Structures are given as C-alpha cells and as structure tokens.
Amino acid sequence: MDQECHTQMLAHALRGFPLEACGLFAGEVSSDGSGTIRRFYPCENAAASAKLYTVAPRDHLRADRDAESNDWAILGVMHSHTHTDAYPSPTDVAQAPDPDWHYVIVSLRDDELSLRSYRIVDEHITEEAVEVPGLD
C-alpha cells in the first residue's frame, strides 16, 4: 500500500477511538494472490462497539461502486483494536467473511500504532507482509 492509504488507516483508527474503527480497501490482485491497495474507504462501525465492528452496509455499497468504476476489487477490511495487539481475535476469525480478503488490524494499545495484515482461511490465520514504500 502507498503511504497515503497507510496514513488514512491509522488516522481513521485514531478518530474512531474509543470505539473500533473499520474500513474497506480496494486495488488490484496479482497472479500470486497478493494485492496492491489503491484506495482506502473509511466506514462507519454500525456496531458502535469497542469490541467488535460491522461495516455499515451503505459504506460497503459506496466502496463497491467506486472500486468497480476504477476496475479494482475490494481486497479486504481494516479495523482497529483499541486495547489489544494487532492480531485477529476469536470474533475476528469467526466473522471473517471472505477467504480471499486481507484483514488489516491497527492496534491502538501502545504509544506507537501497529498495523499488520492477515489472511484468514477456514479459521487458520496467516500473517502477511505489509509493504509501504518510503516507510520500509
């Protein structure tokens, strides 16, 4: 992902505090299954909770339409953890809607924010590298 999307995800997580924040992101899918994030869509957490998130349906529709108009695909979802590590919780795993998606988690627990990404397939969690040119 580029620095702008990275910064937008971190800022959205901070703005959502003390609740979990969430958003979708879109871009291109490579032949190896990895993705290049081109746009981040901040979304309302319809659950309005500090422990779980639900992407508001109207925000999901808006993101889908914009991605399609740019010949992109929705690659995954980002959400924040307000007091725990950037690692999928049992709830995150149980509610992972798409095995092809990337699940980005921003932890607000420490002074320095942590952003990590995972694939969740059949309740199996695999961390994946996040490359941000200029921040690496």
Buried (B, 14 or more C-beta within 10 A) or exposed (E): BBEEBBBBBBBBBEEBEEBBBBBBBBBBEEEEEEBEBBBBBBBBBBBEEBEBBBBBEEBBEBBBEBBEEEEBBBBBBBBBBBEEEBBBBEEBBEBBEEEBBBBBBBBBBEEEBBBBBBBBEEEEBEEBEBBBEEEE
